[in-house]
Amino acid sequence: MRLIRRERGEGQLGCIVGLIILALAIFVAWKMIPVKVKAAELRQVVEDEAKSAGTHNDDRIRAAILAKAKDDKLPVSDDDIKVVREHSEIDIDVNYIVPIEFPGYTYKWHLEHHAHNPIF
């Protein structure tokens, strides 16, 4: 004897759970993608300053990094920037934490940018 199964539209719980997960993923992306884009812009400034280290002194490098961080509203202070010149090479490190507010929780995103270049 053959069993006949008929679907009556029941079992929509999986669809609702899927929609909730999708909504949460969109919300997290909405909060984090702008920070990621701003961090990428700051990383580019760090790399550019390392490339032009032969014409810029340490104070000018710090000022450029801080100006970009201020423009992008990233919480970077002068203490977060380390500039080291040794043996005709420069290392620039920028370490900072960006707090991202979620309902009931604040995620502290630790970001780190490093650039190493020879000085010409």
Protein Blocks (a to p, Z undefined) as FASTA:
>chain_A
ZZddddehiaklmmmmmmmmmmmmmmmmmmmmmmmmmmmmmmmmmmmmmmmmmmpcfklm
mmmmmmmmmmnopacdfklpccddeehiacdddddddddddehiacddddddddddddZZ
